[in-house]
Amino acid sequence: MNKYKKLVLCILLDAVGYLSFIIPGIGEFSDVIWAPISAYLMTKLYKGKTGKIAAAIAFIEEAMPGLDVIPTFTLMWLYSYVFASKETVIEV
């Protein structure tokens, strides 16, 4: 997948995580559903050990109240394509 298409997808997935703020009272319930889905999607977008670590972080971020504002998918994209060199990104 083109890295800029992946960036757009990551921004959209972060926006889905923000949807729990729109409907009061439903946010906590939707986070219970979205947390494992976001972790699974993170492992599909980013392979290897790096993707597994990012998936664990995404799961915790979505499951914990008040942390939904962190754009985990977009931060992972920045890590993978802007900040990390090829030697730093761990692939297994």
Secondary structure as GFF3:
##gff-version 3
##sequence-region A 1 92
A	DSSP	alpha_helix	3	18	.	.	.	ID=ss1
A	DSSP	three_ten_helix	19	21	.	.	.	ID=ss2
A	DSSP	alpha_helix	27	45	.	.	.	ID=ss3
A	DSSP	alpha_helix	48	63	.	.	.	ID=ss4
A	DSSP	alpha_helix	72	78	.	.	.	ID=ss5
A	DSSP	pi_helix	79	83	.	.	.	ID=ss6
###
